[in-house]
Amino acid sequence: MPDTTVTNWFGDLVSHPQVVVEAASVDDIVKVLKDPDRYPSPVRAVGSYHSTSPCGSADGGTIIKMSQMNQILNIAPDTVTVEAGALYIDIAKALQEKQLQFHINTEIGSLSAGSAACAGTKDASMPGEFGQVGSYVSGMKMVLPSGDLLEVTDAQPDLMQKMRSSYGTFGIVYEVTFRIRPIVPMAVRHETFSLQDFIAKLPELEAGGDSLMYYIFPFDGLITVEFRHYNPGATGNPNRSLWPLRNYLWATAGPAVCSQAETDISDPAIRYGVIDGFNALWRLKLTVLLQCDNTIATDQIIRYPAVAGASRYTFSLWAFPEQTYPTVLSDCFDFCRQYYKDNGYRIDMLFVGYRVAQDRNSLLSYSYDGNAMTIDPVCTANPGWDTFLLAYNQFSSDRGGIPLLNQTKGITQAQVEKALGDRWKTFAETRKSYDPQGRLLNAFFGGLLGEPV
């Protein structure tokens, strides 16, 4: 019997299923769902489990690990079909060999195809494109709670919209088809603004034809914006060192430095002085070194270790309507400073944000009603993180924020109902229609839906 303690990648969420199954084929999934005596409910499927909410937990139930189902089944000129356990970065590398790429080259390369198909993701929208990976899923195959098989394609747009945000509560995805495109050179540059200057120039930045991802430093009053756009006229060889440098500083050096400062420096003034100094160096490298007219978009994707190490970090997400974002962002700076004054706590890394185009391809899309911009705290989970998140969640909910169910820790039923409204009711009704016995319903989703588990 496998180890029946399962954690998310970061290690702060622990689940105690009775059974853990390593699925090697769709038949293995069918077998689980058809035998509730041997494989008790709830049944949840996980990939690399980078989620920061307990969406994959299955206390007392069954967890299906999908990592062995990782084959790339077919690469066509405009689509790629894979098994659900295939990792995004592995698919991207295979596409690159054929001069193809994903539309969205999201940072977390450990994202599994099954999660991408039915759960939320985030990335700054490239000009004229979406920012959520699932929006480019054109087909998926799943095992229903009954053990029957279901295939959904773009030919069923209403059903596909629901499936793209089903979070494994309608059925377990085992095969996914993504729309893809030819590789195109991509330009990138960075610029740092004061909060006031960023807010003043935001309409101009939004109209500038670049994707906008940004690093937010509330205690410095600064924002560094990453501008990206496709640049088909680029000449010469692409710069293959730029994104690895950015990724090393962001995903390896940054968390390690901040975590070490938390461990070794007891005086908060000195500790956060060190962290703020690192952030200043990080901003300098972004604005001086990370500028190029010819890069490969796939190089943005980061391969995280299978087991989190000294550079591990965690995060949360809230998205806000674009039109109210300047006020919310200014309020967030004040909130962080006041919270530190009142409670002696601040996150030990930074916030990041993404401008995400309006997108109704997923029922629970956080940009369903219009363009959205996010404010996402990133942290090594220093003491006080979970309590801070509860306060930040309420701050965000009060300002019309929309959470992401797999990436916003500590959200409540009331916050989800307020954010998603009738779409949450539609989700609840659809979930019951596919799983009336609650075979796939865990305590996390049961709590958000107000359904006993």
Buried (B, 14 or more C-beta within 10 A) or exposed (E): EEEBEBBBBBEBBEBEBBBBBBBEEBEBBBBBBBEBEEBBBBBBBBBBBBBBBBBBBBBBBBBBBBBEBBEBEEBEEEBBBBBBBBBBBBBBBBBBEBEBBBBBBBBBBBBBBBBBBBBBBBBBBBEEBBBBBBBBBBBBBBBBBBBEBBEBBEEEEEBBBBBBBBBBBBBBBBBBBBBBBEBBBBBBBBBBBEBEEBBEBBEEBBEEEBBBBBBBBBBBEBBBBBBBBBBEEBEEEBBEEBBEBBBEBBBBBBBBBBBEBBEEBEEEEEBBEBBBEBBBEBBEBBBEBBBBBBBBBBBBBBBBEEEBEEBBBBBBBBBBBBEBBBEBBBBBBEBBBEBBEEEEBBBBBBBBBBBBBBBEBBBBBBBBEEBBBBBBBBBBBBEBBEEBBEBBBBBBBEBBBBBBBBBBBBBBEEBBBBBBEEBBEBBBEBBBEBBEEBBBBBBBBBBBBEEEB
